[in-house]
Amino acid sequence: MVNLILFGPPGAGKGTQAERLAAHYGLKHISTGAVFRYNIDNKTQLGSLAKRYMDKGQLVPDNVTIDMFKEEVKKSARVWGFVFDGFPRTRVQADALDDFLAARGTAILKVLLLEVPDSDLVVRLLKRGEESGRTDDADEQLIRDRIAEYHAKTAPLIEYYQNRSKLEPVDGVGSIDAINARLVKLVDKTL
Ligand code: AMP
């Protein structure tokens, strides 16, 4: 299997690029944020729980996220790989992912880290908020809280994947096409 992680802060372009890569390589794109939003829109129990954290710019608790993630992956029985977008976001999630994939005889191939300066992220997310109507992108303080949450809980995973020789930093500034070309070049090298 080819399993990729799109990694980086909120607004780095993970969703856009994950979708492109999934289409390019015929992989299944899994976005935990999108699954949470789907549950919120459909007023499920999981949605109302997740919303309490998302509205504050905080991460949804690990146990809830991991259970939801596993269910989502299990729905895709006949795929030859995944692009994970927004998961893992904590060390506990990274360990759970490793175990989950190992039990299926597979592993993460590469972690593609989209590097974008924090100052660009705020501008990008406010713009996305205007265009997409995502409520968590409409409020500058909420954006800053999510970026802070990223630095505190998620960025430490960079070292985790670096130590496992999985990390590939990519310049995340530029046009969507240009960034996509950088990512494809990197992935092609490892296939
Ligand atoms: P995203 O669409 O990836 O920006 O995620 C939107 C929000 O969903 C985040 O700010 C978190 O509150 C929540 N979320 C998404 N993925 C995760 C995750 N792996 N762990 C915890 N919370 C998550």
Boltz pocket constraint, residues with backbone or C-beta under 6 A from the ligand:
constraints:
  - pocket:
      binder: B
      contacts: [[A, 10], [A, 32], [A, 33], [A, 34], [A, 36], [A, 50], [A, 53], [A, 54], [A, 57], [A, 58], [A, 59], [A, 60], [A, 61], [A, 65], [A, 85], [A, 86], [A, 87], [A, 88], [A, 89], [A, 93], [A, 146]]
      max_distance: 6.0
